[in-house]
């Protein structure tokens, strides 16, 4: 990390090299580049997050299907909500029968 002394030295060198007329233009371009970098990095983070949640959703769907098959619940053409309801009903009925 740069300290305040290093920042002042860099600014002084930039002032000598580019002059006072060019510094605002350079600062503006650096600001735009920084904004684009942050925008791209947040887009990358969103892509990774959505890919992770998509993978998790597929794993949950597969697990629900496996449980339904083990409980002899038909899975063809049913939504996850329908399967969940049928699996829970089957479990509750089995629990009531065992008591």
Backbone as CSV, one residue per row, in Angstrom:
resi,resn,N_x,N_y,N_z,CA_x,CA_y,CA_z,C_x,C_y,C_z
1,UNK,0.850,-1.174,0.000,0.000,0.000,0.000,0.891,1.231,0.000
2,UNK,0.479,2.215,-0.782,1.250,3.448,-0.863,0.910,4.381,0.288
3,UNK,1.930,4.994,0.830,1.721,6.005,1.871,1.486,7.363,1.228
4,UNK,1.213,8.378,2.030,0.906,9.689,1.489,2.125,10.313,0.801
5,UNK,3.317,9.974,1.295,4.524,10.527,0.686,4.735,9.977,-0.727
6,UNK,4.487,8.687,-0.903,4.645,8.081,-2.224,3.617,8.637,-3.210
7,UNK,2.391,8.852,-2.721,1.332,9.392,-3.576,1.716,10.798,-4.050
8,UNK,2.222,11.616,-3.151,2.638,12.971,-3.526,3.779,12.925,-4.536
9,UNK,4.738,12.025,-4.341,5.853,11.891,-5.276,5.360,11.485,-6.661
10,UNK,4.451,10.522,-6.725,3.903,10.073,-8.015,3.151,11.217,-8.691
11,UNK,2.342,11.952,-7.926,1.605,13.085,-8.497,2.549,14.167,-9.010
12,UNK,3.618,14.430,-8.290,4.595,15.434,-8.730,5.266,15.010,-10.028
13,UNK,5.621,13.740,-10.128,6.248,13.237,-11.361,5.263,13.327,-12.530
14,UNK,3.999,12.943,-12.274,2.981,13.048,-13.324,2.791,14.496,-13.764
15,UNK,2.813,15.417,-12.826,2.655,16.831,-13.149,3.814,17.318,-14.021
16,UNK,5.028,16.888,-13.692,6.190,17.287,-14.486,6.170,16.669,-15.886
17,UNK,5.742,15.412,-15.980,5.774,14.712,-17.265,4.637,15.165,-18.180
18,UNK,3.429,15.246,-17.656,2.275,15.521,-18.510,1.819,16.977,-18.472
19,UNK,2.125,17.695,-17.429,1.716,19.093,-17.340,0.332,19.227,-16.731
20,UNK,0.018,20.445,-16.280,-1.258,20.668,-15.589,-2.489,20.525,-16.495
21,UNK,-2.354,20.704,-17.788,-3.503,20.615,-18.694,-3.932,19.164,-18.920
22,UNK,-2.995,18.244,-18.895,-3.309,16.839,-19.190,-3.722,16.033,-17.966
23,UNK,-3.369,16.462,-16.773,-3.674,15.685,-15.566,-5.170,15.431,-15.369
24,UNK,-6.054,16.418,-15.550,-7.488,16.125,-15.392,-7.990,15.076,-16.387
25,UNK,-7.481,15.119,-17.614,-7.881,14.134,-18.624,-7.414,12.736,-18.218
26,UNK,-6.202,12.654,-17.731,-5.653,11.363,-17.298,-6.447,10.827,-16.103
27,UNK,-6.753,11.710,-15.149,-7.518,11.300,-13.975,-8.912,10.808,-14.385
28,UNK,-9.532,11.501,-15.339,-10.854,11.107,-15.824,-10.802,9.723,-16.471
29,UNK,-9.795,9.494,-17.295,-9.652,8.190,-17.964,-9.357,7.077,-16.959
30,UNK,-8.550,7.377,-15.952,-8.283,6.386,-14.906,-9.563,6.056,-14.137
31,UNK,-10.380,7.073,-13.866,-11.652,6.855,-13.184,-12.589,5.980,-13.996
32,UNK,-12.651,6.234,-15.309,-13.490,5.412,-16.192,-12.979,3.966,-16.231
33,UNK,-11.673,3.815,-16.312,-11.095,2.462,-16.345,-11.372,1.729,-15.043
34,UNK,-11.243,2.438,-13.925,-11.521,1.829,-12.615,-12.985,1.399,-12.525
35,UNK,-13.890,2.249,-13.019,-15.320,1.936,-13.017,-15.598,0.687,-13.860
36,UNK,-15.010,0.605,-15.026,-15.208,-0.563,-15.899,-14.633,-1.834,-15.263
37,UNK,-13.493,-1.690,-14.610,-12.901,-2.849,-13.925,-13.823,-3.359,-12.827
38,UNK,-14.359,-2.454,-12.009,-15.275,-2.849,-10.933,-16.547,-3.474,-11.496
39,UNK,-17.048,-2.922,-12.583,-18.252,-3.441,-13.221,-18.009,-4.859,-13.740
40,UNK,-16.864,-5.075,-14.373,-16.536,-6.397,-14.905,-16.305,-7.403,-13.782
41,UNK,-15.641,-6.984,-12.718,-15.375,-7.926,-11.622,-16.664,-8.291,-10.893
42,UNK,-17.601,-7.360,-10.750,-18.879,-7.698,-10.112,-19.689,-8.615,-11.021
43,UNK,-19.591,-8.439,-12.329,-20.265,-9.338,-13.267,-19.709,-10.743,-13.170
44,UNK,-18.409,-10.856,-12.999,-17.776,-12.161,-12.844,-18.233,-12.825,-11.553
45,UNK,-18.308,-12.053,-10.479,-18.761,-12.597,-9.195,-20.204,-13.081,-9.295
46,UNK,-21.059,-12.333,-9.991,-22.452,-12.743,-10.176,-22.540,-14.031,-10.983
47,UNK,-21.696,-14.162,-12.013,-21.706,-15.366,-12.842,-21.301,-16.590,-12.031
48,UNK,-20.295,-16.444,-11.202,-19.842,-17.561,-10.363,-20.932,-17.939,-9.362
49,UNK,-21.574,-16.941,-8.764,-22.639,-17.198,-7.791,-23.819,-17.904,-8.441
50,UNK,-24.233,-17.438,-9.617,-25.381,-18.064,-10.270,-25.049,-19.481,-10.714
51,UNK,-23.825,-19.711,-11.162,-23.422,-21.055,-11.572,-23.406,-21.999,-10.372
52,UNK,-22.967,-21.508,-9.230,-22.938,-22.322,-8.015,-24.351,-22.668,-7.560
53,UNK,-25.256,-21.680,-7.575,-26.631,-21.939,-7.145,-27.347,-22.848,-8.128
54,UNK,-27.014,-22.743,-9.416,-27.605,-23.622,-10.427,-27.169,-25.068,-10.184
55,UNK,-25.906,-25.259,-9.874,-25.386,-26.598,-9.587,-26.042,-27.160,-8.330
56,UNK,-26.200,-26.315,-7.310,-26.831,-26.742,-6.069,-28.277,-27.150,-6.321
57,UNK,-28.986,-26.391,-7.164,-30.374,-26.707,-7.501,-30.493,-28.049,-8.198
58,UNK,-29.566,-28.350,-9.102,-29.579,-29.638,-9.803,-29.333,-30.781,-8.833
59,UNK,-28.427,-30.581,-7.888,-28.134,-31.619,-6.888,-29.351,-31.873,-6.007
60,UNK,-30.058,-30.806,-5.630,-31.263,-30.950,-4.814,-32.356,-31.687,-5.583
61,UNK,-32.505,-31.360,-6.878,-33.502,-32.043,-7.706,-33.190,-33.534,-7.802
62,UNK,-31.918,-33.846,-7.990,-31.505,-35.248,-8.097,-31.759,-35.985,-6.784
63,UNK,-31.468,-35.358,-5.671,-31.695,-35.971,-4.363,-33.182,-36.214,-4.128
64,UNK,-34.027,-35.247,-4.490,-35.472,-35.403,-4.333,-35.975,-36.569,-5.176
65,UNK,-35.481,-36.694,-6.392,-35.886,-37.797,-7.264,-35.459,-39.140,-6.678
66,UNK,-34.258,-39.210,-6.135,-33.778,-40.464,-5.528,-34.635,-40.859,-4.328
67,UNK,-34.975,-39.891,-3.480,-35.812,-40.175,-2.310,-37.191,-40.642,-2.759
68,UNK,-37.743,-39.973,-3.761,-39.063,-40.359,-4.265,-39.040,-41.787,-4.796
69,UNK,-38.007,-42.151,-5.523,-37.909,-43.513,-6.059,-37.778,-44.536,-4.936
70,UNK,-37.022,-44.213,-3.895,-36.860,-45.140,-2.769,-38.174,-45.337,-2.010
71,UNK,-39.036,-44.321,-2.044,-40.334,-44.429,-1.383,-41.427,-44.928,-2.335
72,UNK,-41.034,-45.349,-3.527,-41.955,-45.853,-4.553,-42.977,-44.799,-4.980
73,UNK,-42.522,-43.575,-5.132,-43.368,-42.500,-5.637,-43.018,-42.308,-7.104
74,UNK,-44.036,-42.295,-7.972,-43.801,-42.092,-9.405,-43.296,-40.672,-9.640
75,UNK,-42.247,-40.540,-10.452,-41.630,-39.236,-10.669,-41.876,-38.670,-12.059
76,UNK,-42.421,-39.449,-12.961,-42.576,-39.020,-14.355,-43.559,-37.864,-14.493
77,UNK,-43.108,-36.777,-15.123,-43.955,-35.648,-15.442,-44.398,-34.821,-14.251
78,UNK,-43.755,-34.945,-13.128,-44.154,-34.195,-11.935,-43.142,-33.094,-11.638
79,UNK,-43.656,-31.995,-11.108,-42.771,-30.899,-10.721,-42.129,-31.232,-9.367
80,UNK,-41.149,-30.463,-9.004,-40.485,-30.670,-7.715,-41.447,-30.433,-6.551
81,UNK,-42.347,-29.460,-6.705,-43.330,-29.217,-5.644,-44.252,-30.418,-5.465
82,UNK,-44.701,-30.991,-6.577,-45.573,-32.161,-6.501,-44.840,-33.338,-5.863
83,UNK,-43.592,-33.540,-6.284,-42.803,-34.638,-5.715,-42.584,-34.438,-4.210
84,UNK,-42.288,-33.219,-3.830,-42.060,-32.931,-2.410,-43.306,-33.245,-1.590
85,UNK,-44.453,-32.813,-2.084,-45.707,-33.079,-1.367,-45.965,-34.576,-1.243
86,UNK,-45.763,-35.313,-2.340,-46.012,-36.750,-2.308,-45.028,-37.477,-1.388
87,UNK,-43.772,-37.062,-1.418,-42.765,-37.688,-0.552,-43.106,-37.426,0.913
88,UNK,-43.456,-36.187,1.233,-43.815,-35.868,2.618,-45.062,-36.627,3.058
89,UNK,-46.051,-36.717,2.182,-47.267,-37.465,2.506,-46.947,-38.924,2.767
90,UNK,-46.100,-39.485,1.926,-45.715,-40.890,2.078,-44.977,-41.100,3.406
91,UNK,-44.088,-40.198,3.741,-43.330,-40.316,5.000,-44.268,-40.191,6.201
92,UNK,-45.177,-39.220,6.147,-46.126,-39.034,7.253,-47.011,-40.258,7.410
93,UNK,-47.490,-40.803,6.295,-48.340,-41.994,6.360,-47.588,-43.201,6.924
94,UNK,-46.324,-43.365,6.533,-45.524,-44.458,7.067,-45.287,-44.290,8.555
95,UNK,-45.066,-43.047,8.973,-44.835,-42.768,10.397,-46.102,-43.040,11.203
96,UNK,-47.272,-42.685,10.669,-48.535,-42.924,11.371,-48.830,-44.413,11.471
97,UNK,-48.490,-45.158,10.430,-48.727,-46.612,10.436,-47.825,-47.316,11.433
98,UNK,-46.626,-46.812,11.597,-45.695,-47.461,12.507,-46.039,-47.187,13.972
99,UNK,-46.785,-46.122,14.262,-47.173,-45.803,15.642,-48.404,-46.518,15.963
